[in-house]
């Protein structure tokens, strides 16, 4: 326990630097994976890459719709949780996925192509999320007002019952 407080202070002080170092390491890993792939050559057609991007768009859209419907059913009176779950359910992390794929397919010359779907998923999620976020925010505000009005009306009914 002697080291906990100094360690916390150290991490707090240098946290932005650790974050930057993590980002640079990830960029370096992605760069080396793609360099290895293109150095060894690949026979993948550009049309295949665009097909993969289109299929990922369809998959991400489907998963987001499925998550939204499921969350509306499971968390009926918690709109903020529904909004958070929409993005949390479809989140894939590049920082974990790329090193994992690289470790599994280390000797495979196509490892860069195996990481490509993960690298496409993240920006696509950002684009779709940016497009959907204003509507989700409006839904959360509208739904919270509805819930507050329902609570207010329920309180009015209780008051009337108590006076009778």
C-alpha positions, 0 to 999 in steps of 0.5 A: 500500500506504500506504492499505491499513492505515488503510483496514482500520482504518477499515472495522473501526471503522465496519463496524456503521455501514456495515451499518446504512446499507446496511440503511436504504438497502435499506428506502428503495429498497423503500419508494419502489418500493412507493410508486411502484406504489401511487401509480400504481395497479395492477389486481392482485387480492389472490387473485393475490398469495396465489397467487404466495405459494403458488407460491413456497412450492411452488417453494422447497420443491421447490428445497430438496428437489432441493438436498438430494438433489443435495448428499447424492449429491455430498458423501456424506461431508461432512454440514456441507457438505450442510447449508450447501449446502441453504441456500446453494443457495436463497438469494436476496439482496434487496439485489442483486435489488431495485435490479436489478429497479428499474433494469430496470423503472424506468419501469414502473408495476408495478415494485413487483409485480415485486419482490414475489416477491423480497420474499416469498422471503426471509421464506419462506426464513427460516420454512422454514429455521427449521422445517428447521434442527433436523432438519438439525442432528440429521442432521449430528451423526448422520452425523458420528458414523457417519463417525467410527465407520466410520473407527474400524472401518477403523483397527481392520481395518488394525491386525489386518491389520498384526499378521497 
